[in-house]
């Protein structure tokens, strides 16, 4: 996109927010870079140059615009669609792998050499993995500076900087302000009355980080939050006061996230035991809500089918609910095989009560982290209130997850994971595709055999047999996972409706 100068200039001149995060505009005369929708008067075309990433702009000596704050743009949707090594590398960098394991760790996960990764990322993004990670550290630092009272020294190390000096130099270089000036500017801004997804009239508790998660409009929240609320596992998740809340297992500790839809953004409140987990927690929340999607591109493709067009026009911007923990979702997918939503929640709640890690929730309601594969691998099969075949399926899955023979993560090859899942006992196309859709984030995963999908297809006049529906769905690629959301929306199921009132906290079964 950034190499098509004429198209980029048109996007900047029309202030088209759809391209925020897809490319960045650097102004040669002011040495500032902006998002395409920056509200200032567009510069002359001859003074513009275009970059594929904020890190590329910073590497070229440009600083972030103080007006449009381009470092807070949504992520590029390209990295979710693509399955090549560069896209997988970007998903890992967003997860903070470079900060925790360095470039050699990134290379090891991808099976590439460090030189190959440097060359590929420079060619596509104009910056190597260290520069991309540095840009992310700068944004993490900015969030901590502006939303917490932590001392600057603690913020520097929490954001991933190796020293106070590199923290100060990077913040000054990227934002043209010192850390102290950033905090002072934030203190002068008026409070956001709809920013924190908590009970009305309450102030954020000490240690809680409140921020906005941007997205590309439109966003239809009904199926997104309706699905999360309807399938919430007691003790791990809940819907309360207009927000979805859940516990998070993070690299340095654990946390609790509260997410609520607001006009133009998602209000996010994070309570972390270790602030070094901030970037990772934000990345997981964005993936959970599919906030880096390009809804216009998705809907335009699906709207081309005259039978889907009325569904898209009725509620454009549907997202695919993701997950904060791929292994957790895989376990829950097995528990949900051929049972109702309520029964699946009951089975999951029993595992949480017996094997989950207890946590403290200052607001009450959440009590545990979902048990990890290592804890579940030691289960006594007779202790599971499941059919014998389902027990075998579950234990085979968790043991494969625990010993690493079944990798489920943002860098793993989606087709290879599908093949490994199908080789496990009890795994068929439905379970494999729902894991690909929600745990791997594959936008083209398709549940051709799902009863709800087939019923909706028949009601619309589409083929209702898996083979015929798959053939017809070829026209919807690469967005078939979004087509599933629109098809499901024809059913009056709780997963398709935003809860009208706060749910009463439940006691784990």
Helices and strands as residue ranges (DSSP letters): H 5-13, G 17-19, E 24-27, E 32-35, G 45-47, E 48-51, H 54-59, E 63-64, G 70-72, H 78-81, H 85-94, H 97-110, H 114-125, H 129-147, H 152-158, H 164-175, H 179-188, E 208-213, H 221-230, E 237-240, E 243-249, E 254-262, E 265-272, G 275-277, H 278-289, H 295-303, H 306-314, H 326-335, H 341-355, E 357-358, E 368-369, H 373-377, G 381-383, H 388-402, H 414-422, H 429-438, H 451-460, H 466-473, G 474-476, H 480-488, G 494-496
